[in-house]
Amino acid sequence: MSEDAVSVSHQNGIAVITLNNPPVNGLGFAVRTGLKQVLDTVADDADVLGIVLTGNGKMFSGGADIREFGKTPPKGTPPLPDLIDRLEALDKPVVAAIHGVALGGGCELTLGCHVRLAAQGTRVGLPEVTLGILPGAGGTQRMPRLIGVSAALDMIVSGKMLPAAKASALGILDRVVDGDVVAAAVAQALELADGGAPVRRASALDERLAKARDNPALFDEFRQKMARRARGFDAPYACVDCVEAAVTKPFAEGLAYERASFLKLVASDQSKAQRHAFFAEREVAKIPDVPKNTPTQPVDAAAVIGCGTMGGGIAMNFAGAGIPVQVFEVSQEALDKGIATIKKNYAATVSKGRLSQEEMDQRLSLISTTLNYADLAQADVVIEAVFENMALKKEVFGTLDSICKPEAVLATNTSTLDVNEIASVTSRPDKVIGTHFFSPANVMKLMENVRGEASSPKTIATIMWLSKRIGKIGVLVGVCDGFVGNRMLYAYRRQADFLLEEGATPQQIDKVIFDFGLPMGPFTMADLAGLDVGWRIRQGQAATRPKHLRYSTVADRICELGRFGQKTGAGWYRYEESNRTPIPDPKIEQLIVSISEEQGLTRRQVTDQEILERCMYALVNEGAKILEEGLALRASDIDVIWMNGYGFPRYRGGPMFWADLVGVKTIYDVMSRLHDEHGEWLEPAPLLKRLADEGKKFGDL
Ligand SMILES: NC(=O)c1ccc[n+]([C@@H]2O[C@H](COP(=O)([O-])OP(=O)(O)OC[C@H]3O[C@@H](n4cnc5c(N)ncnc54)[C@H](O)[C@@H]3O)[C@@H](O)[C@H]2O)c1
C-alpha cells in the first residue's frame, strides 16, 4: 500500500515524487511511510540530481489525515516533522510543484522544500488553529523565517487560506507559473542542480526574525488585538507562543517547543471538541431517507415575501450567491424602507473594506422589488418572512400557491408556527418547508430547515443544497414548538428566570454564561433582541399554560414597564444614550426581590456552579428529549445548531458533545437531584437516564 501512496518517476535526472492518496492526498501513515521509502532510495542515488515533489489528482495535499489523530501509527511510520527535516536537509535541490491547495501539513511539507512553484489558482494555508491545534511540523518555525513574524502570525492564527498571488507576494511561493507546474519545477530543479549553488533552507533564514527581535512587544500587542475573537480558545495563543519561540530560540529548540505544544493541544478537550465540530458540520448533509443523489429543483430565481428584519437579510444571501431575488412587500413605503436597510448594510461592509463598491452594486442589481404577486410566477423558491401570524401566513401561502409555478418550493421563515398547518392551505404540501434563518440573517450561518410531514425528498434536498449555495449551514429538523434551537433556549432561559426569583441577579447569571463561553448571557441577549416579541407570544399562550407548572413573571413585569431592551433604552439593564453597554439597574433588582416575596420565596445565595448546572444541564436535557422525539437526526446536529445559531463555544463542541465530556451520568445525577429540589421542569429525559444507566454517551447513538 505504501508504494502506491507515493510514487516516483525520473525525468532528465530529476526524481518526481508524487503523493497519491485520494481524495486530498492526506498525509496519513501510508503516505509518510511511502515518502520515507522513496527518499531512502533517491537521497543517495548519484543519478538523481534533484527532486520535485507534487501531488496527484485535484491538489498537492490537504494536510494531515485528521481521522488518524490519536491512533497509534504502524511501527516505523515516520512523523511528518522528521520527514520534512530530512527533505530540507538534502543537498540536492528539492522543488515543490503545487496545484489546487497545500494546506496544513501539506503546506508545511512545501516549506521543507527549497523552492516552491505553484500553478495558477493554487491556495495555501495553515488552518490547524480551526481544529484546536497548531501547525506541528515546523510551520510555526519556518513560516516566520520566510515571510516575517507579523504576516506569519496573521496567517497561522487566522487559519485563512491565501490565494497564490498573495502567497507569492508574501514570499511563501517563489513563483506562480502558467501551464504545467511539474514541468516548470523539473526545469527549475535541473537549473539549480547545474548551477551548483547551495540550496536555500527556510530553517536557516534569519533576516526577517531579526526585525522582530528588535520589537519584542509585538507579540503582546498581537495577543491583545486577538483577545476578543480568541476568547476562551487555547490554540490561537499557543500559535503565538510558538511563533515567539521561533524568534527567541534556535531553530531546533523552537521546533521542539512547537512539537510539545502540538502534542499538548492535540490531546486536549478543546481540540477534540473542534474536530467534532468540523465533522459534525459535514455530517449534517447526510439524511437517511434523502440520499445524496436525490434530484433537486434548480434555483435560478428566488423571491422573498416581506422585507423586514429577516426578509432583507435573506434577500442579501441570495444576491451574495449570485441568485437574482425579487422582494415582495405590501406597500411601496415598506419596500423603500427594506431596500434602504439593505443598502445601509452593504455600505457598512464596504466602508470596512470587506466588500468592494462594484460588488455592492452588483449584488444590489440582483435584488428587484415588486408589489405585485403575479411577478413571482417564475421564482424557483420563495421564502416567506412576514409577521409571525398564522392567519397571515396562511393567506400568503394560499396566494403563492395560486401564482407560483407548480415546481416552485415555498418556504417559511416562521420561528414558532406549525409548518404543517401552513402547508395545509396549499395544493403542494410536498413543496412546502421551513427555512428558519437566524438574525441577522445575512450574517448568521445557521438555517434550521424544518421538514413538514409532507415535505418531499426533492424539496428537502433542494433546500439543503440551497443552504450551502448561499453560504449557510443547513440542519434538518422536525416540527415542534421552537424547533430545535429555540426549544432548547426556552428550557435554559426558564431556569435563568427561576434563579432570579430564588436569589440571583441578571448580571450574575449573564457573567456565568459569558464566562462559560457564550457571546453573552440570556438577559443581555434578550435586551439586544427586544423583549416585546417574546412577551406577545407568551400573552398568546397564557390561556393554555398548564397551571401546575412553575412560571416566572419577571420578564412580563419588565415589559409592563415599557422596557423592551436596548431599543427603548432599558430592559433587564439600563443603557446610557447611544451606548450599548448594559448597566445593572437597581430598579430591576428591586422588582425581582418584590416578585420573590410575592412568590413566598426566601432569597438565598445562588452559586455560580448552580447557575451553570441549572441552565446548561436543562439545555442538554431538552436536547435529549428532542433526540428521542426524532426532531433532530443526531446529537451532533444539535451541536451544529447551537454553535452556529447561538454562539455556543466551538471549543466545547456544542451542548451534546460538551455533555459527553462532562459525563452523561454526572449530568443525569445532578438533574435527578435538581428535579427533586425544583420540580417538573427539571425531570431528566428518559434518554439521559438510559445513556447514564448504560454508561454511554450521546456520541454513541
Ligand atoms: N427577527 C428575528 O430575530 C427572527 C428570527 C427568525 C425568524 N423570524 C421570523 O421571521 C418572520 C419575519 O420576522 P421579522 O423579524 O423580519 O419581522 P418584521 O416585522 O421586521 O418584518 C416583517 C415584514 O413583513 C411585511 N409584511 C407584512 N405582511 C405582509 C404581507 N402580507 N405580504 C408581504 N409582506 C408583508 C411587513 O411590511 C414587514 O416589512 C417572522 O415569521 C418571524 O417569526 C424572526
The ligand as a Tripos MOL2 file, in Angstrom:
@<TRIPOS>MOLECULE
LIG
   44    48     1     0     0
SMALL
NO_CHARGES

@<TRIPOS>ATOM
      1 N1        -36.4570   38.7670   13.9850 N.am      1 LIG1
      2 C1        -35.9020   37.6220   14.2580 C.2       1 LIG1
      3 O1        -34.9240   37.5400   15.0140 O.2       1 LIG1
      4 C2        -36.4010   36.3640   13.6160 C.ar      1 LIG1
      5 C3        -35.5930   35.2290   13.6020 C.ar      1 LIG1
      6 C4        -36.0410   34.0850   12.9550 C.ar      1 LIG1
      7 C5        -37.2900   34.0800   12.3620 C.ar      1 LIG1
      8 N2        -38.0710   35.1980   12.4060 N.ar      1 LIG1
      9 C6        -39.3610   35.1180   11.7430 C.3       1 LIG1
     10 O2        -39.2590   35.8220   10.5150 O.3       1 LIG1
     11 C7        -40.5190   36.3650   10.1660 C.3       1 LIG1
     12 C8        -40.3520   37.8460    9.9300 C.3       1 LIG1
     13 O3        -39.8450   38.4360   11.0970 O.3       1 LIG1
     14 P1        -39.1450   39.8580   11.0960 P.3       1 LIG1
     15 O4        -38.4420   39.9740   12.3780 O.co2     1 LIG1
     16 O5        -38.4000   40.0310    9.8410 O.co2     1 LIG1
     17 O6        -40.4000   40.8090   11.0930 O.3       1 LIG1
     18 P2        -40.5030   42.3260   10.6210 P.3       1 LIG1
     19 O7        -41.6540   42.8790   11.3120 O.co2     1 LIG1
     20 O8        -39.1930   43.0030   10.7230 O.co2     1 LIG1
     21 O9        -40.8120   42.2080    9.0750 O.3       1 LIG1
     22 C9        -41.9990   41.6980    8.5640 C.3       1 LIG1
     23 C10       -42.2250   42.3360    7.2180 C.3       1 LIG1
     24 O10       -43.2890   41.6620    6.5830 O.3       1 LIG1
     25 C11       -44.0250   42.6380    5.8640 C.3       1 LIG1
     26 N3        -45.3800   42.1090    5.6400 N.ar      1 LIG1
     27 C12       -46.4070   42.0150    6.4980 C.ar      1 LIG1
     28 N4        -47.4650   41.4700    5.8940 N.ar      1 LIG1
     29 C13       -47.0860   41.1890    4.6480 C.ar      1 LIG1
     30 C14       -47.7310   40.6040    3.5370 C.ar      1 LIG1
     31 N5        -48.9900   40.1990    3.5840 N.pl3     1 LIG1
     32 N6        -47.0470   40.4690    2.4070 N.ar      1 LIG1
     33 C15       -45.7800   40.8820    2.3340 C.ar      1 LIG1
     34 N7        -45.1290   41.4410    3.3390 N.ar      1 LIG1
     35 C16       -45.7730   41.5860    4.4900 C.ar      1 LIG1
     36 C17       -44.0010   43.8500    6.7230 C.3       1 LIG1
     37 O11       -44.2530   45.0110    5.9550 O.3       1 LIG1
     38 C18       -42.5850   43.8070    7.2710 C.3       1 LIG1
     39 O12       -41.7050   44.5200    6.4580 O.3       1 LIG1
     40 C19       -41.4410   36.0040   11.3070 C.3       1 LIG1
     41 O13       -42.1220   34.8220   10.9710 O.3       1 LIG1
     42 C20       -40.5100   35.7600   12.4660 C.3       1 LIG1
     43 O14       -41.0450   34.8960   13.4230 O.3       1 LIG1
     44 C21       -37.6540   36.3310   13.0040 C.ar      1 LIG1
@<TRIPOS>BOND
     1     1     2 1
     2     2     3 2
     3     2     4 1
     4     4     5 ar
     5     4    44 ar
     6     5     6 ar
     7     6     7 ar
     8     7     8 ar
     9     8     9 1
    10     8    44 ar
    11     9    10 1
    12     9    42 1
    13    10    11 1
    14    11    12 1
    15    11    40 1
    16    12    13 1
    17    13    14 1
    18    14    15 2
    19    14    16 1
    20    14    17 1
    21    17    18 1
    22    18    19 2
    23    18    20 1
    24    18    21 1
    25    21    22 1
    26    22    23 1
    27    23    24 1
    28    23    38 1
    29    24    25 1
    30    25    26 1
    31    25    36 1
    32    26    27 ar
    33    26    35 ar
    34    27    28 ar
    35    28    29 ar
    36    29    30 ar
    37    29    35 ar
    38    30    31 1
    39    30    32 ar
    40    32    33 ar
    41    33    34 ar
    42    34    35 ar
    43    36    37 1
    44    36    38 1
    45    38    39 1
    46    40    41 1
    47    40    42 1
    48    42    43 1
@<TRIPOS>SUBSTRUCTURE
     1 LIG1         1 GROUP 0 **** ****
